[in-house]
Amino acid sequence: MGKRIFVLLIILMSIALIGIISVQVFWIKNTIQITEEQFTSNVRFALAKVSEDIKENEFNEFYIDIVERFRDEGNKLKYSDVKKYIYEKIDTTNNERFTYSQSIIEENYKVPTEFFENDSIDFKEIFRKEEIVVVKDQSLDNQGNDITPPEERYVKIGRFEGAEKAQLERVFEISRTKLPIHKRVSNRELSMRLDRELKGKGITTNFKYGIYSNGLATQVKSGYFRKVTGKSYMVPMFTDSEGNSNFQLFVTFPEKKNFILSSISEILILSVFFIFIIILAFGTALYQLIKQKQISEIKTDFINNMTHEFKTPIATINLALDAIKNPKIIDDKEKVLRYVKMIRDENKRMHGQVENVLRISKLEKNQLDVKKERVDLEDIIHDALSHVDLIIKDKGGYIKTNFNAKNTEILGNQFHLTNVIVNVLDNAIKYSEDAPKIELNTDNTAKYILIEIADKGIGMSKTVQKNIFKKFYREERGNIHNVKGHGLGLSYVKKIVEIHQGDVYVESEKGEGSTFTIKLPLI
């Protein structure tokens, strides 16, 4: 994948992710706003209902008191003021006449002063009388005399409460304006009605209330109530016929925000969960893309390095073969043997490189058979030192050993552990610019043996230390061969050590050298 295409793909994925998250955030914000508006609407309806019910209840109590007071006299129907309405209809087919009449009977009283602060108030009892009369037309008997027509009469008498209440309301409003609010409605009644109406609208959160008169707090309020501008809901109390009022009921909800969020908590949790899944999927996809790009680059480097490593021995073998074909050399047995040995060594070198690659591949697939037996790690170290002894001497360096470990027997595979030590030593030799100066120390802990291999080479950065044990990784990339290798040695080291239930790690400073520590469990 080209760099431009890769960057373009990342940009498009990022735009898509930001767009999806933005839509989700907008949707969540819009849901919260709609829920708040619904909450406000429900509160206003509930408060209006409470205000109306309290006002109506106060008037009804007043009216019932008056009616009970004058019940006996009202039933006698004193016709001091009668208003009568008559309606008549004649049915010519059946010779019948229907007469409907309605009478309004009014009786005036003076209400005693004990009900009001005024001296007295006029109260008018109003009754309604409805009468239906059905009369047949006159007819003659057998002798020709007139017969009185039969009639059917239906009468209904009842109190005209609507009219009574209507004529009392104005007087009632005037009489109550001077009463303090706490005598008109109690905290208990107001709290009970608010609680019932709010719960009826699905609002179960705590609330506080207070009635104010012209901006001043009254005695009717819940404990520690404070009117907060913009956060309190208001409804007028005890409005007159023109809608004016001297009292205002304010209600606040201290836990409103939490209540609104809890009411849509399931939707919010699902939205946040899906946003998290989207981000996780994007992050995973991005990580895999970057990782695959890095692997692709590393493999390209590996192929370049491997090609170079093979070109040298192949060229050497070709030259040796050409030399053997030379008539002057083919008869020289000593030179022929030298060239044959050269061909064998280069062939062995290529074979070893191929084996390293195949060994790593088997390790990755868990197909490498690593048989373990009781071995002495000190003997393995001596064997590994013998493998690199000639290289060290050729470069004019040295390996200083300190065998401080008393217990050196472990359960392991001698061949692979020897390769582990050789690879680490080879790494120390290759990355030393001057003559290699290497120190190898062994030591014991309670359950482990430690092998430290320290060099005075070029060292490595923190970034390199994090990646040094990854397959194909090399600090120098591309077709650069001042340090030969394929980036497989330390990856192999880590795999083998882990198979032996051990651990390997590195400590290094740029320009100061590196120290590799191998920790393996004792028997």
Secondary structure, DSSP 8 states (H G I E B T S, - for coil): --HHHHHHHHHHHHHHHHHHHHHHHHHHHHHHHHHHHHHHHHHHHHHHHHHHHHHHHHHHHHHHHHHHHTHHHHTT---SEEEEEEEEEEETTTTEEEEEEEEEEEEEEEE-GGGSSSS-EEEEEEEEEEEEEEEE--EE-TTS-EE---EEEEEEEEE-HHHHHHHHHHHHHHHHTTS-GGGTS-HHHHHHHHHHHHHHTT--S--EEEEEETTEEEEEE-TT----TTT-EEEEES--TTS--SEEEEEE-TTHHHHHHHHTHHHHHHHHHHHHHHHHHHHHHHHHHHHHHHHHHHHHHHHHHHHHHHHHHHHHHHHHHHHHHSHHHHT-HHHHHHHHHHHHHHHHHHHHHHHHHHHHHHHHTT------EEEEHHHHHHHHHHHHHHHHHHHT-EEEEEE--S--EEEE-HHHHHHHHHHHHHHHHHT-SSS-EEEEEEEE-SSEEEEEEEE-S----HHHHHHTTSTT--SS-SS--SS---S-HHHHHHHHHHHTT-EEEEEEETTTEEEEEEEEEB-
